[in-house]
Amino acid sequence: MRVLRQRRDELRARIVGGRPDGVHRQHSLGKLTARERLALLLDDDSFVELEPYRRQAGAAAARPHTDGVVAGSGTIDGRRVFVYAQDFTLFGGSLGEAHAAKIHKVLDLAVAAGAPVIGLNDSGGARIQEGVLALNGYGGIFRRQVDASGVIPQISVIVGPCAGGAAYSPALADFTFMVRDTARMYLTGPDVVAAVSGEQVSHEDLGGADVHGVHSGVATVVHDDEETCLEDVRYLVSLLPSNYLEPAPAAAPTGAKDDHRPKLAELVPVEPNQPYDMRDVFAELADEGEFFELHEGWAKNVLCALTRIDGRVVGLVGNQPVVFAGVLDGPASQKAARFVRFCDAFGIPLVSLVDVPGFLPGVEQERGGIIRQGAQLLHAYCEATVPRIQVVLRKAYGGAYIVMDSRSIGCDLSLAWPTNQIAVMGAEGAVNVLHRRELADADDPDAVRAELVAEYTEEFLHPQYAAERGLVDDIVDPAETRAALARGLEMLQDKRKPGPARKHGNQPI
């Protein structure tokens, strides 16, 4: 037994230590190894590895243990998570049959245990020499991810190449993190692009972190290095429930129900066309001023973030007046819709901060499908059964007001500031439509327009107009907004609303 134990320990040490040349090469590329990444991600001494001796069939010398992926379970702040980390030092992290089987097992166990799953992707793609077996392995991963969708949180972290079919795994996850300079993700690489189209493009310009963080929207969060990236993953997990049946982890109440925030009135100008940063409003509403923003670089005209208000985890959606005046366009609608659906799937209440002049007009937007994309946001809100609170800060015009969780589509509590203007359109536009002939015949059109605008504003855009008709529950002092939200969330905490009896709706994707 002593000899057997010694042999086992020596083998295990070689497996954990890795191949020195491969480890050196990984470090020379500015990348951590799979085990170094897991050590940063998980609590100390919490990792329990699964199948470390697994390897593909064939000659022993050509089939190293682990088969290029380290898989198992550990804890983050004491809470159970399941993980796998592809090991680029073995087979370039490429996926074969044994490699895929380990990931399948992690996904199955995560669902069975009701715990989040985190995948660290650093792979050259499918192992070509295994042919269809590798493709079958990817299919098994994708099917399990779809089955786990809305059941447990899924997080993908791209810390190296993620090419070909492998890119669908991050796309199916709830959150995707990427690291600049080392992460790259695309379906077809630069060589294939050049062969097909003649276009010369670098790996970074084709599928780098900023491409997906700014243009495609596939990356939820982008970081400059692996250390801060993995630290942020830990922070995100602290805001997420373990599964759809459990509540998000609550912190101690912060006294928000009696909190007075006079700075809110200073941050938001009374004039409806003056810009301000909605992030400053988020910070005033959040406990300790902290919130976790998603898709910061993509569709910047709408903000989505997770935070806590009086200890409760809440999803914040807000129009961003400093970008396109906060109008909704196609990408912004899709960004907000996905976030709303995630929060609803995992029982996270939604707070929508509205300051929106409408949808972005133009030929390009119409041809690009803004009707369909806006309908995605509408569908997401209408379908959501979690507690929903709307706060109208200033402008709320037309169809954009409706889709930003208005009373008509089911918000539970609608609040408005004294600066609110809820209408089909702004006063200037309404006057131009309603009094077109009168303005055309006037000797002094500007003076007549100014008078009519003032009359329209006085009659239809005064702060009490929507409240008088029951479409706003209360007009709150901006300084009391955080307290009002805390009280509203407490009031709605036991909300239960079963969905209609059907297989599923047909979202306009």
VEXDREN-2710 file (C-alpha; in Angstrom, 1 decimal):
% VEXDREN-2710
k/r/px/py/pz
1/MET/0.0/0.0/0.0
2/ARG/2.9/2.4/0.8
3/VAL/4.3/1.9/-2.7
4/LEU/0.9/2.3/-4.4
5/ARG/0.2/5.5/-2.4
6/GLN/3.6/6.8/-3.4
7/ARG/3.0/6.1/-7.1
8/ARG/-0.4/7.7/-6.9
9/ASP/1.0/10.8/-5.3
10/GLU/3.8/11.1/-7.8
11/LEU/1.3/10.7/-10.7
12/ARG/-1.0/13.3/-9.2
13/ALA/1.8/15.7/-8.7
14/ARG/2.8/15.4/-12.3
15/ILE/-0.8/16.0/-13.4
16/VAL/-1.2/19.0/-11.2
17/GLY/2.2/20.4/-12.0
18/GLY/1.7/20.2/-15.8
19/ARG/4.3/20.0/-18.5
20/PRO/7.0/22.5/-17.7
21/ASP/7.5/23.5/-21.3
22/GLY/3.8/24.1/-21.8
23/VAL/3.5/26.1/-18.6
24/HIS/6.5/28.2/-19.6
25/ARG/5.0/28.8/-23.0
26/GLN/1.6/29.8/-21.5
27/HIS/3.3/32.3/-19.2
28/SER/5.4/33.7/-22.0
29/LEU/2.1/34.6/-23.8
30/GLY/1.0/36.6/-20.7
31/LYS/-1.6/34.0/-19.7
32/LEU/-2.2/32.0/-16.6
33/THR/-2.5/28.3/-16.5
34/ALA/-5.9/26.6/-16.0
35/ARG/-5.1/25.7/-12.4
36/GLU/-3.8/29.2/-11.6
37/ARG/-7.0/30.6/-12.9
38/LEU/-9.1/28.3/-10.8
39/ALA/-7.0/29.2/-7.7
40/LEU/-7.9/32.9/-8.3
41/LEU/-11.5/32.2/-9.0
42/LEU/-12.3/29.9/-6.1
43/ASP/-12.0/30.1/-2.3
44/ASP/-8.7/28.8/-1.0
45/ASP/-8.5/25.0/-0.7
46/SER/-12.1/24.6/-1.9
47/PHE/-11.5/23.0/-5.3
48/VAL/-12.5/19.3/-5.7
49/GLU/-11.3/18.0/-9.0
50/LEU/-13.3/15.5/-11.1
51/GLU/-11.7/12.9/-13.3
52/PRO/-8.1/14.2/-13.2
53/TYR/-6.9/10.9/-14.7
54/ARG/-9.3/11.0/-17.7
55/ARG/-7.6/10.7/-21.1
56/GLN/-8.4/9.7/-24.6
57/ALA/-7.9/6.2/-26.0
58/GLY/-4.6/5.6/-27.8
59/ALA/-0.9/5.4/-27.2
60/ALA/0.0/6.4/-23.6
61/ALA/2.7/8.9/-24.6
62/ALA/0.2/10.8/-26.8
63/ARG/-2.7/10.9/-24.3
64/PRO/-1.9/13.0/-21.3
65/HIS/-4.1/12.9/-18.3
66/THR/-7.0/15.5/-17.9
67/ASP/-7.3/15.6/-21.7
68/GLY/-6.8/19.3/-21.7
69/VAL/-9.5/20.4/-19.3
70/VAL/-9.5/20.8/-15.5
71/ALA/-13.0/20.2/-14.1
72/GLY/-14.7/20.1/-10.8
73/SER/-16.4/22.1/-8.1
74/GLY/-15.4/24.7/-5.4
75/THR/-16.9/27.6/-3.5
76/ILE/-17.0/31.4/-4.0
77/ASP/-17.5/33.2/-0.7
78/GLY/-18.6/29.9/0.7
79/ARG/-21.2/29.2/-2.0
80/ARG/-21.0/26.2/-4.2
81/VAL/-20.1/26.6/-7.9
82/PHE/-19.1/24.1/-10.6
83/VAL/-16.2/24.9/-12.9
84/TYR/-14.2/23.8/-15.9
85/ALA/-11.0/25.4/-17.2
86/GLN/-9.6/24.4/-20.6
87/ASP/-5.8/23.8/-20.5
88/PHE/-4.1/25.3/-23.5
89/THR/-0.8/23.6/-22.5
90/LEU/-2.3/20.2/-23.5
91/PHE/-3.5/19.8/-27.2
92/GLY/-3.9/23.6/-27.3
93/GLY/-7.0/23.1/-25.1
94/SER/-8.7/21.5/-28.1
95/LEU/-11.9/19.6/-27.4
96/GLY/-12.1/15.8/-28.0
97/GLU/-14.4/13.1/-26.8
98/ALA/-12.9/12.7/-23.3
99/HIS/-12.5/16.5/-22.9
100/ALA/-16.2/17.0/-23.8
101/ALA/-17.3/14.2/-21.5
102/LYS/-15.8/16.0/-18.5
103/ILE/-17.6/19.2/-19.3
104/HIS/-20.8/17.3/-19.8
105/LYS/-20.4/15.9/-16.3
106/VAL/-19.8/19.3/-14.8
107/LEU/-22.9/20.7/-16.4
108/ASP/-25.0/17.8/-15.3
109/LEU/-23.8/18.0/-11.8
110/ALA/-24.4/21.8/-11.7
111/VAL/-28.0/21.4/-12.7
112/ALA/-28.5/18.5/-10.3
113/ALA/-27.0/20.4/-7.4
114/GLY/-28.6/23.7/-8.3
115/ALA/-25.4/25.7/-8.5
116/PRO/-23.9/28.2/-11.0
117/VAL/-21.5/26.9/-13.6
118/ILE/-18.4/28.8/-14.8
119/GLY/-16.4/27.9/-17.9
120/LEU/-12.9/29.2/-18.5
121/ASN/-12.4/29.0/-22.3
122/ASP/-8.9/28.8/-23.7
123/SER/-9.0/26.4/-26.6
124/GLY/-8.0/26.0/-30.2
125/GLY/-11.4/24.5/-31.0
126/ALA/-12.4/21.0/-32.1
127/ARG/-9.7/18.3/-32.1
128/ILE/-9.4/17.7/-35.8
129/GLN/-8.0/14.2/-35.5
130/GLU/-11.0/13.0/-33.5
131/GLY/-13.4/14.2/-36.3
132/VAL/-17.1/13.8/-35.7
133/LEU/-16.5/12.7/-32.1
134/ALA/-15.3/16.2/-31.3
135/LEU/-18.3/17.8/-33.0
136/ASN/-20.6/15.4/-31.1
137/GLY/-19.0/16.6/-27.9
138/TYR/-19.7/20.2/-28.7
139/GLY/-23.3/19.3/-29.4
140/GLY/-23.6/17.7/-26.0
141/ILE/-22.4/20.9/-24.3
142/PHE/-24.8/23.1/-26.2
143/ARG/-27.8/20.9/-25.5
144/ARG/-27.0/20.9/-21.8
145/GLN/-26.5/24.6/-21.7
146/VAL/-29.9/25.2/-23.3
147/ASP/-31.5/22.7/-20.8
148/ALA/-29.8/24.7/-17.9
149/SER/-30.9/28.1/-19.2
150/GLY/-33.0/29.8/-16.6
151/VAL/-32.3/27.0/-14.2
152/ILE/-28.8/27.9/-13.0
153/PRO/-26.6/31.0/-13.8
154/GLN/-24.1/30.2/-16.5
155/ILE/-20.9/32.3/-16.9
156/SER/-18.3/32.0/-19.6
157/VAL/-14.8/33.5/-19.3
158/ILE/-12.8/33.9/-22.5
159/VAL/-9.1/34.0/-21.6
160/GLY/-7.6/32.7/-24.9
161/PRO/-8.9/31.6/-28.3
162/CYS/-12.5/30.4/-28.6
163/ALA/-13.0/29.7/-32.3
164/GLY/-15.5/27.9/-34.5
165/GLY/-18.3/26.0/-32.9
166/ALA/-16.8/26.6/-29.5
167/ALA/-18.0/30.2/-29.7
168/TYR/-21.6/29.1/-29.3
169/SER/-21.0/28.1/-25.7
170/PRO/-20.3/31.7/-24.5
171/ALA/-23.2/32.9/-26.7
172/LEU/-25.5/30.6/-24.8
173/ALA/-24.2/31.6/-21.4
174/ASP/-25.9/34.3/-19.3
175/PHE/-22.7/36.3/-18.9
176/THR/-19.5/36.4/-21.0
177/PHE/-16.3/37.9/-19.8
178/MET/-13.3/38.6/-22.1
179/VAL/-9.7/39.7/-21.5
180/ARG/-8.1/42.1/-23.9
181/ASP/-5.2/41.1/-26.0
182/THR/-5.4/37.4/-25.1
183/ALA/-9.1/36.6/-25.7
184/ARG/-10.4/36.1/-29.2
185/MET/-13.7/34.7/-30.4
186/TYR/-15.0/34.1/-33.9
187/LEU/-16.7/31.4/-36.0
188/THR/-14.2/31.7/-38.9
189/GLY/-10.6/32.8/-38.4
190/PRO/-8.6/35.4/-40.4
191/ASP/-7.3/32.8/-42.8
192/VAL/-10.7/31.6/-43.8
193/VAL/-12.0/35.2/-44.1
194/ALA/-9.0/36.0/-46.4
195/ALA/-9.6/32.9/-48.5
196/VAL/-13.3/33.6/-48.9
197/SER/-13.5/37.3/-49.2
198/GLY/-9.9/38.4/-49.8
199/GLU/-10.1/40.7/-46.7
200/GLN/-7.1/40.8/-44.5
201/VAL/-7.9/41.1/-40.8
202/SER/-6.0/40.4/-37.6
203/HIS/-7.3/38.1/-34.9
204/GLU/-7.9/41.1/-32.6
205/ASP/-9.8/43.1/-35.1
206/LEU/-11.9/40.1/-36.1
207/GLY/-12.8/38.7/-32.7
208/GLY/-11.0/40.6/-29.9
209/ALA/-12.5/41.6/-26.6
210/ASP/-13.3/45.1/-27.7
211/VAL/-15.0/43.9/-30.9
212/HIS/-17.4/41.8/-28.8
213/GLY/-17.6/44.3/-26.0
214/VAL/-18.5/47.3/-28.2
215/HIS/-19.8/46.1/-31.6
216/SER/-21.4/42.6/-31.4
217/GLY/-22.5/42.7/-27.7
218/VAL/-21.5/39.1/-27.2
219/ALA/-19.1/40.1/-24.3
220/THR/-20.9/41.2/-21.2
221/VAL/-17.8/42.5/-19.5
222/VAL/-14.3/43.3/-20.8
223/HIS/-11.1/43.4/-18.6
224/ASP/-7.5/44.3/-19.2
225/ASP/-6.1/41.3/-17.3
226/GLU/-7.1/37.9/-16.0
227/GLU/-6.7/38.8/-12.3
228/THR/-9.3/41.6/-12.3
229/CYS/-11.5/39.6/-14.6
230/LEU/-11.7/36.7/-12.3
231/GLU/-12.2/39.0/-9.3
232/ASP/-15.2/40.5/-11.1
233/VAL/-16.6/37.1/-11.8
234/ARG/-16.5/36.4/-8.0
235/TYR/-18.3/39.7/-7.4
236/LEU/-21.0/38.9/-10.0
237/VAL/-21.6/35.5/-8.3
238/SER/-22.2/37.3/-5.0
239/LEU/-25.2/39.0/-6.6
240/LEU/-26.7/35.9/-8.2
241/PRO/-29.0/33.2/-6.8
242/SER/-27.6/29.7/-7.0
243/ASN/-30.6/28.6/-9.1
244/TYR/-34.1/29.7/-10.1
245/LEU/-35.7/28.3/-7.0
246/GLU/-33.6/30.2/-4.5
247/PRO/-33.5/34.0/-3.8
248/ALA/-30.5/36.0/-4.6
249/PRO/-28.2/36.4/-1.6
250/ALA/-29.3/39.2/0.6
251/ALA/-27.1/41.6/2.6
252/ALA/-28.0/43.3/5.8
253/PRO/-30.6/46.1/5.4
254/THR/-29.0/49.6/5.1
255/GLY/-31.8/51.8/6.3
256/ALA/-32.8/52.7/2.8
257/LYS/-36.5/53.1/3.7
258/ASP/-35.6/56.3/5.6
259/ASP/-32.8/57.4/3.3
260/HIS/-32.8/61.0/2.0
261/ARG/-30.8/61.7/-1.1
262/PRO/-31.0/65.4/-2.0
263/LYS/-28.2/64.9/-4.5
264/LEU/-30.6/63.2/-6.9
265/ALA/-32.4/66.5/-7.5
266/GLU/-29.1/68.1/-8.3
267/LEU/-27.9/65.4/-10.7
268/VAL/-30.9/65.5/-13.1
269/PRO/-31.6/68.9/-14.7
270/VAL/-35.2/70.1/-14.8
271/GLU/-34.9/71.1/-18.5
272/PRO/-35.9/68.0/-20.5
273/ASN/-33.2/68.4/-23.1
274/GLN/-30.2/68.8/-20.7
275/PRO/-28.1/65.7/-20.6
276/TYR/-26.8/63.9/-17.4
277/ASP/-25.2/60.6/-16.6
278/MET/-27.8/58.0/-15.5
279/ARG/-24.9/56.1/-13.8
280/ASP/-24.8/58.9/-11.2
281/VAL/-28.5/58.2/-10.5
282/PHE/-27.8/54.4/-10.2
283/ALA/-25.0/55.2/-7.7
284/GLU/-27.4/57.3/-5.5
285/LEU/-30.0/54.6/-5.5
286/ALA/-27.6/51.6/-4.8
287/ASP/-26.4/50.5/-1.4
288/GLU/-22.9/51.9/-0.8
289/GLY/-23.1/53.4/-4.3
290/GLU/-22.1/50.1/-5.9
291/PHE/-23.6/48.5/-8.9
292/PHE/-22.4/45.9/-11.5
293/GLU/-22.9/47.2/-15.0
294/LEU/-23.4/44.8/-17.9
295/HIS/-22.5/45.5/-21.5
296/GLU/-20.9/48.8/-20.6
297/GLY/-19.4/49.3/-24.0
298/TRP/-22.3/48.1/-26.2
299/ALA/-25.6/49.9/-26.8
300/LYS/-24.6/52.7/-24.4
301/ASN/-27.9/54.5/-24.7
302/VAL/-29.4/52.2/-22.2
303/LEU/-27.9/51.0/-18.9
304/CYS/-28.3/47.6/-17.3
305/ALA/-26.9/46.8/-13.9
306/LEU/-27.3/44.5/-10.9
307/THR/-27.2/46.1/-7.4
308/ARG/-28.7/46.0/-4.0
309/ILE/-31.3/48.4/-2.5
310/ASP/-31.6/47.9/1.3
311/GLY/-29.8/44.6/1.0
312/ARG/-32.0/43.2/-1.7
313/VAL/-30.6/42.3/-5.1
314/VAL/-32.3/44.4/-7.9
315/GLY/-31.9/44.7/-11.6
316/LEU/-31.7/48.3/-12.8
317/VAL/-32.6/49.4/-16.4
318/GLY/-32.2/53.0/-17.3
319/ASN/-32.1/55.2/-20.4
320/GLN/-28.8/57.1/-20.8
321/PRO/-29.4/60.8/-21.7
322/VAL/-25.7/61.4/-22.5
323/VAL/-25.8/58.9/-25.4
324/PHE/-28.2/59.8/-28.3
325/ALA/-30.3/61.6/-25.7
326/GLY/-31.3/58.2/-24.3
327/VAL/-33.4/57.1/-27.3
328/LEU/-34.1/53.5/-27.8
329/ASP/-32.6/51.8/-30.9
330/GLY/-32.3/48.2/-32.0
331/PRO/-29.2/47.2/-30.0
332/ALA/-30.4/49.0/-26.8
333/SER/-33.8/47.2/-27.0
334/GLN/-32.0/43.8/-27.4
335/LYS/-29.6/44.6/-24.5
336/ALA/-32.4/45.6/-22.1
337/ALA/-34.6/42.7/-23.2
338/ARG/-32.0/40.0/-22.5
339/PHE/-31.3/41.6/-19.1
340/VAL/-35.0/41.7/-18.2
341/ARG/-35.5/38.1/-19.2
342/PHE/-32.5/37.0/-17.1
343/CYS/-33.8/38.9/-14.0
344/ASP/-37.2/37.4/-14.5
345/ALA/-35.8/33.9/-14.9
346/PHE/-34.0/34.1/-11.6
347/GLY/-36.5/36.0/-9.5
348/ILE/-34.6/39.3/-9.4
349/PRO/-36.9/42.4/-9.0
350/LEU/-36.7/45.1/-11.8
351/VAL/-36.5/48.8/-11.4
352/SER/-36.8/50.8/-14.6
353/LEU/-35.6/54.5/-14.6
354/VAL/-37.2/56.2/-17.5
355/ASP/-36.0/59.3/-19.4
356/VAL/-36.7/58.5/-23.0
357/PRO/-37.7/60.8/-25.9
358/GLY/-38.7/57.9/-28.2
359/PHE/-37.2/55.4/-30.6
360/LEU/-34.4/56.4/-32.9
361/PRO/-35.9/57.4/-36.3
362/GLY/-34.4/56.8/-39.7
363/VAL/-34.3/54.5/-42.7
364/GLU/-31.4/52.5/-41.4
365/GLN/-33.2/51.7/-38.1
366/GLU/-36.4/50.7/-39.9
367/ARG/-34.6/48.5/-42.4
368/GLY/-32.5/47.1/-39.5
369/GLY/-35.7/45.8/-37.8
370/ILE/-36.2/48.3/-35.0
371/ILE/-39.9/47.2/-34.9
372/ARG/-38.9/43.6/-34.2
373/GLN/-36.1/44.6/-31.8
374/GLY/-38.3/47.0/-29.8
375/ALA/-40.9/44.2/-29.6
376/GLN/-38.3/42.0/-28.0
377/LEU/-38.1/44.5/-25.1
378/LEU/-41.9/44.8/-25.0
379/HIS/-42.3/41.0/-24.9
380/ALA/-39.6/40.6/-22.1
381/TYR/-41.3/43.1/-19.8
382/CYS/-44.9/41.8/-20.5
383/GLU/-43.7/38.3/-19.8
384/ALA/-41.9/39.2/-16.5
385/THR/-43.6/38.1/-13.3
386/VAL/-41.0/39.4/-10.8
387/PRO/-41.7/42.7/-8.8
388/ARG/-41.5/45.6/-11.3
389/ILE/-41.2/49.3/-10.4
390/GLN/-41.1/52.1/-12.9
391/VAL/-39.7/55.6/-12.1
392/VAL/-40.3/58.3/-14.7
393/LEU/-37.6/61.0/-14.1
394/ARG/-38.3/63.3/-17.0
395/LYS/-39.4/62.5/-20.6
396/ALA/-41.4/59.4/-21.4
397/TYR/-42.7/59.8/-24.9
398/GLY/-44.6/57.5/-27.3
399/GLY/-44.0/53.9/-27.8
400/ALA/-40.7/54.1/-25.9
401/TYR/-42.7/55.1/-22.7
402/ILE/-44.8/52.0/-23.2
403/VAL/-42.0/49.5/-23.6
404/MET/-40.0/50.9/-20.7
405/ASP/-42.3/49.0/-18.3
406/SER/-45.3/51.3/-18.2
407/ARG/-48.4/50.6/-16.1
408/SER/-50.2/49.4/-19.3
409/ILE/-47.8/46.5/-19.8
410/GLY/-47.8/45.4/-16.2
411/CYS/-45.5/47.2/-13.9
412/ASP/-46.6/46.8/-10.3
413/LEU/-45.7/50.3/-9.1
414/SER/-45.2/53.4/-11.2
415/LEU/-43.5/56.4/-9.6
416/ALA/-42.8/59.8/-11.2
417/TRP/-40.7/62.8/-10.3
418/PRO/-42.2/66.3/-10.5
419/THR/-40.2/66.8/-13.7
420/ASN/-42.1/64.0/-15.5
421/GLN/-43.5/64.5/-19.0
422/ILE/-45.5/61.5/-20.1
423/ALA/-47.1/62.0/-23.5
424/VAL/-47.3/60.8/-27.1
425/MET/-44.5/63.2/-28.0
426/GLY/-42.9/66.4/-26.8
427/ALA/-44.8/69.7/-26.8
428/GLU/-42.9/71.1/-29.8
429/GLY/-43.5/68.0/-32.0
430/ALA/-47.2/67.8/-30.9
431/VAL/-47.8/71.5/-31.8
432/ASN/-46.2/71.1/-35.2
433/VAL/-48.6/68.2/-36.0
434/LEU/-51.8/69.5/-34.4
435/HIS/-51.5/73.1/-35.5
436/ARG/-49.7/72.7/-38.9
437/ARG/-52.1/74.9/-40.8
438/GLU/-52.4/77.6/-38.2
439/LEU/-48.6/77.9/-38.0
440/ALA/-48.4/78.0/-41.8
441/ASP/-50.9/80.9/-42.0
442/ALA/-49.5/82.9/-39.0
443/ASP/-47.7/86.2/-39.6
444/ASP/-45.3/85.3/-36.8
445/PRO/-45.1/81.5/-36.7
446/ASP/-42.4/81.4/-34.0
447/ALA/-44.5/83.5/-31.6
448/VAL/-47.6/81.5/-32.3
449/ARG/-45.7/78.2/-31.9
450/ALA/-44.2/79.4/-28.5
451/GLU/-47.7/80.3/-27.3
452/LEU/-49.2/76.9/-28.4
453/VAL/-46.3/75.0/-26.9
454/ALA/-46.9/76.7/-23.6
455/GLU/-50.6/75.9/-23.7
456/TYR/-49.9/72.2/-24.7
457/THR/-47.4/71.9/-21.9
458/GLU/-49.7/73.4/-19.3
459/GLU/-52.6/71.2/-20.3
460/PHE/-51.0/67.8/-21.2
461/LEU/-47.5/67.7/-19.8
462/HIS/-48.0/68.9/-16.3
463/PRO/-46.6/66.5/-13.6
464/GLN/-50.0/65.3/-12.4
465/TYR/-51.5/64.5/-15.8
466/ALA/-50.7/60.7/-15.7
467/ALA/-51.3/60.4/-11.9
468/GLU/-54.7/61.9/-12.3
469/ARG/-55.6/59.2/-14.7
470/GLY/-54.2/56.3/-12.5
471/LEU/-51.2/55.6/-14.7
472/VAL/-48.8/56.8/-12.0
473/ASP/-49.1/55.7/-8.4
474/ASP/-47.3/58.6/-6.8
475/ILE/-45.3/61.7/-7.6
476/VAL/-42.2/61.5/-5.4
477/ASP/-39.6/64.0/-4.4
478/PRO/-36.3/63.0/-6.2
479/ALA/-34.6/63.0/-2.8
480/GLU/-37.1/60.3/-1.6
481/THR/-36.7/58.0/-4.6
482/ARG/-34.3/55.5/-2.9
483/ALA/-36.6/55.3/0.2
484/ALA/-39.7/54.9/-2.1
485/LEU/-38.0/52.0/-4.0
486/ALA/-37.0/50.3/-0.7
487/ARG/-40.6/50.5/0.6
488/GLY/-42.0/49.4/-2.8
489/LEU/-39.6/46.4/-3.0
490/GLU/-40.6/45.4/0.5
491/MET/-44.3/45.6/-0.3
492/LEU/-43.8/43.5/-3.4
493/GLN/-41.4/40.9/-2.0
494/ASP/-44.0/38.1/-1.8
495/LYS/-45.5/38.8/-5.3
496/ARG/-46.6/35.6/-7.0
497/LYS/-47.9/35.6/-10.5
498/PRO/-48.1/32.3/-12.4
499/GLY/-47.7/32.5/-16.2
500/PRO/-50.3/31.4/-18.7
501/ALA/-50.8/27.7/-19.4
502/ARG/-48.7/27.1/-22.6
503/LYS/-45.5/25.5/-23.7
504/HIS/-43.8/28.9/-24.3
505/GLY/-44.4/32.2/-26.0
506/ASN/-42.9/33.0/-29.4
507/GLN/-40.6/35.9/-28.7
508/PRO/-40.0/38.1/-31.8
509/ILE/-36.3/37.2/-32.0
END
